[in-house]
């Protein structure tokens, strides 16, 4: 098929039209030939600066453009880091302000390895926090290589991006991605899914069962999943489960210490005292049961076959509690 007149324009002119038009992302979307011509750092940077660093008139259109930008092949972790460095190095903080402009706690250089080490607050937000669009599906599934984990964690920590729950594929991939991380025994990724409601619903008994039975009961993963399930409402009798009990029984019979450990954790969670407490409820008082919780140290044992219990502080929950991002 022959090229249309606009496709035949020299790069300089095409680039000018693209930049003057917004940049309007419909232009590269209209033709592979045009997209190929506009594939250069200059155009990428102009596009990101336009849509990712300032508030535009139409939030809906801006959000749509942001979603598109993050789904592009060129939007790699490497490119995004370069963009962030180039954009915010001059002010010396991810909040996008110099100290003269009101930054009181400079965060620089960005911690790209583990974004959760950067402490933001409601009065000192990253400039990227206004980015409100869909997380690209490329970051929601395995294989869980380092760059993908760092990229996903950074976006969750500094922006308001969420999974597109209306998109069947995105929903399916996010769930599969979480299960893959459990099977891979990748605690970092499991924690991301467990502690971020933007990546899916809180784990319930079915997910706990999956971490134990299919996932081989990696204790750090099981503990984190159980602890999150409890935080989000699974309490007392909700923890009764024949399959988990059978699993523990079988492992104890085989001499596997995981069996005894899990049995104890389940017993701790199933404990219910009361109703003994009195809770205030809109002026009235009502009896309230006190539900058990897991003791981190009880029943713990040494590292057996690489299954050492690691309990990491829940930084994500702290941020939620503070009403942060
Ligand atoms: Zn700052």
Boltz pocket constraint, residues with backbone or C-beta under 6 A from the ligand:
constraints:
  - pocket:
      binder: B
      contacts: [[A, 93], [A, 94], [A, 95], [A, 96], [A, 97], [A, 103], [A, 104], [A, 105], [A, 106], [A, 107], [A, 124]]
      max_distance: 6.0
